[in-house]
Amino acid sequence: MISLFWAAELPEDIGSLVEMMNNSGKRMNKRNVVTFSADFSDDSQWGEQGIEIVPGGQAITQAIKSQLQQQGISCSDIAQHDTYGWAFNAELDKSRIQVLLAAAEGGWLVQLVPRQSVIGLLLGRPEAAGLETVRRNLHDTLAEDKRFFDIKWHTKADYDSCNESAASDSPY
C-alpha cells in the first residue's frame, strides 16, 4: 500500500493535498456554467399557499438529456435536485458528469460538475475526460435549438462573483 502512495506522488503538506483534491487550477478556469433563456412552458407546480412544490425546468432538462443521448452520451434518469432544480449524470469515456439545471435570474442555469472518485483525486488523475465532449455537445444543443437563446458561458468563479464581463458566447 505504501508504494501506491509513493507512485501517486502525494504532496507533503495537507494544504497542497487539499488544493490538489479541489483541482483548483483546472476546474476554476473552465467554463462549466451556462446561462440562457428558453421558450418552454412553465412546468413548476405550486401548492395552495403559493409555495413551489416542484421546480420548473423538468421539460428543459429532458430536452437537453434527449439531445445528449442522440449524440451518443449515456445519461441517467432525471431526478429533482434538492428543492430548486433537476439533474442527471452524463457518462462518457469512463467519466461521469452531473448536469444540473436550475432557474437563475430570469432565465436558466446549467452547471456541469465532473464527478470523480476519492481514489482518482488522491492519485491525481485529470478531471473527467468526457467533460470536454459533454460541454461541446451541450453547447451545440443549446445553439442549434431555437427554443434556447441568450446563451452565455461562465467559469464558476466568474458566475459566483457576478462577473458578467467575463461571460462568453462559447464555452472555449
C-alpha positions in Angstrom: 0.0 0.0 0.0 2.8 2.4 0.7 4.2 2.0 -2.8 0.8 3.0 -4.2 1.0 6.4 -2.3 4.6 6.9 -3.4 3.7 6.3 -7.0 0.9 8.9 -6.7 3.5 11.5 -5.6 1.2 12.9 -3.0 2.1 16.4 -1.6 3.9 16.5 1.7 1.6 19.0 3.4 -2.1 19.0 4.0 -2.7 22.4 2.2 -1.2 21.1 -1.0 -3.2 17.9 -0.7 -6.5 19.9 -0.3 -5.5 22.1 -3.3 -4.9 19.0 -5.4 -8.1 17.4 -4.4 -10.1 20.6 -5.3 -8.4 20.7 -8.7 -8.5 24.4 -8.2 -6.1 25.1 -11.0 -8.1 23.1 -13.6 -11.8 23.4 -13.0 -12.0 27.1 -12.0 -10.7 28.3 -15.3 -13.1 26.2 -17.4 -16.5 27.5 -18.4 -18.7 24.8 -16.9 -21.7 27.1 -16.2 -24.0 28.2 -18.9 -26.9 30.6 -18.5 -29.7 31.0 -21.1 -33.3 31.8 -21.7 -35.7 29.2 -23.0 -39.0 29.1 -24.7 -40.7 26.3 -22.8 -44.0 26.2 -20.8 -43.6 26.7 -17.1 -43.8 23.3 -15.6 -43.5 24.4 -12.0 -46.1 23.0 -9.6 -47.3 25.2 -6.8 -49.1 24.4 -3.5 -52.2 26.0 -2.2 -50.3 28.6 -0.2 -48.2 29.7 -3.2 -45.2 27.6 -2.2 -43.4 25.9 -5.1 -43.7 22.1 -4.7 -41.9 21.0 -7.9 -39.4 23.3 -9.5 -39.7 24.3 -13.1 -37.3 23.1 -15.8 -38.0 19.4 -16.0 -39.0 19.7 -19.6 -35.9 21.7 -20.4 -33.8 19.1 -18.6 -35.5 16.4 -20.6 -34.8 18.2 -23.9 -31.1 18.6 -23.1 -30.8 15.0 -21.9 -32.5 13.7 -25.1 -30.1 15.6 -27.3 -27.1 14.4 -25.5 -28.3 10.8 -25.8 -28.8 11.3 -29.5 -25.1 12.4 -29.7 -24.0 9.1 -28.1 -23.8 10.1 -24.5 -25.2 7.8 -21.9 -27.5 9.6 -19.4 -29.1 8.5 -16.1 -32.7 9.2 -15.2 -33.6 12.8 -14.4 -34.1 13.5 -10.7 -35.3 16.5 -8.8 -32.2 18.2 -7.3 -33.0 19.4 -3.8 -35.9 21.9 -3.9 -34.6 24.0 -6.8 -33.6 22.1 -9.9 -33.2 19.0 -11.9 -30.1 16.8 -12.5 -28.9 13.8 -14.4 -25.5 12.2 -14.9 -23.9 12.1 -18.3 -21.4 9.2 -18.8 -18.8 9.1 -21.5 -15.2 7.8 -21.7 -15.4 6.4 -18.2 -16.3 9.8 -16.9 -19.4 10.9 -15.1 -20.5 14.5 -15.2 -23.5 15.8 -13.3 -25.7 18.1 -15.4 -27.6 20.3 -13.0 -30.3 22.7 -14.2 -31.9 25.5 -12.1 -33.8 28.7 -12.5 -31.5 31.7 -12.4 -32.0 35.5 -12.7 -35.0 35.4 -15.0 -33.6 32.5 -17.1 -31.9 29.2 -16.6 -28.5 27.9 -15.5 -26.8 24.6 -16.2 -23.7 23.6 -14.3 -21.5 20.7 -15.4 -19.9 19.1 -12.4 -17.3 16.4 -13.0 -17.7 13.5 -10.6 -14.5 11.8 -9.6 -13.8 9.1 -7.0 -11.7 9.9 -4.0 -9.1 7.4 -5.3 -9.0 9.3 -8.6 -8.5 12.6 -6.7 -5.8 11.1 -4.5 -4.0 9.6 -7.5 -4.0 13.0 -9.2 -6.0 11.7 -12.2 -7.1 14.5 -14.5 -10.7 15.6 -14.2 -13.3 13.7 -16.2 -12.1 13.0 -19.7 -15.6 13.2 -21.1 -16.2 16.7 -19.7 -15.0 18.4 -22.9 -17.3 16.3 -25.1 -20.3 16.9 -22.8 -19.5 20.6 -22.7 -19.2 20.8 -26.5 -22.4 18.8 -27.1 -24.3 20.8 -24.6 -23.2 24.0 -26.3 -24.2 22.6 -29.8 -27.6 21.5 -28.4 -28.4 25.0 -27.0 -27.0 26.8 -30.0 -28.9 24.7 -32.6 -32.3 24.6 -30.9 -34.2 27.8 -31.5 -36.0 27.4 -28.1 -32.7 28.4 -26.4 -31.3 31.9 -26.6 -29.2 34.4 -24.8 -26.6 31.7 -24.2 -23.6 32.8 -22.0 -20.8 30.6 -20.7 -19.1 31.3 -17.4 -16.5 29.9 -15.1 -18.0 29.0 -11.7 -15.8 31.7 -10.1 -17.0 34.4 -12.5 -20.6 33.3 -12.2 -20.5 33.3 -8.4 -18.9 36.7 -8.3 -21.4 38.1 -10.9 -18.6 39.0 -13.3 -20.8 39.2 -16.4 -18.0 40.9 -18.4 -16.1 37.6 -18.4 -19.0 35.6 -19.9 -18.7 34.3 -23.4 -20.9 33.1 -26.2 -18.8 29.9 -26.3 -17.5 27.6 -23.6 -13.9 27.8 -25.1 
